[in-house]
Amino acid sequence: MDTEYGAIEREIRIEAAPEVVFEVVSSPEHLKAWWPDEAEYAPIPGESGRIGFHQDGGRVAWEQFTVVDAEPPRMFAFRWTHAEGEDAAPGNSFLVTFELEPEGAGTVLRMTETGFRERGWSEAVVAQNYAEHVAGWDFFLSRLPAYAAKAAQ
C-alpha cells in the first residue's frame, strides 16, 4: 500500500513540564485556547463529545470527538470527525495521538494523525483532506508552545 497520505507527524519542544502539557492537550478548557473554538467532552477514555470551529456568520461547525486513551502525563489519544451517532472506529474517523516526553525542564510533544486512507475515499479526496489537516496542524500546533508556557506560570 502506498504510504503517501498515511500519517501527519509533528514534533515540537515546549517549555513546560509534561504534566502541564498533558493538561493543555487533553482538557477541553485548555484545548479551546489553542485549537478549536468550542470543546465539550470529558478527557476520559471512552468518553465522547464534540469540538467546534466558528464559521462565517457565527455558525459553529461541530466535529465528533471520542477519547481513545489517556495516560497522564505521557499520552493522550482521540478519534474525531466520525458521523454523529456512530462509534468512532478505524474507517470512519481520524486518530490523533499526542506523546509527551520530558526533556530537561520542558517537554517534547510528538503528534501523529492517521486514518486518511482508511476512510475509503478516492485518491483526490484523501489528498485534499490530508492537505487541509497538514495546514491546520501546522497553524494550530504553532500556537501550543506559547500557550503551554503561559499555562505553566
Protein Blocks (a to p, Z undefined) as FASTA:
>chain_A
ZZehkbccddddddddfklmmmmmmmmklmmmmmcmbdcddfbehiacddddddehhiac
ddddddfbdcdfkbccddehiaehiacdehiaccdddddddehjbccdddddehjlmnop
afklmmmmmmmmmmmmmmmmmmmmmmmmmmmZZ
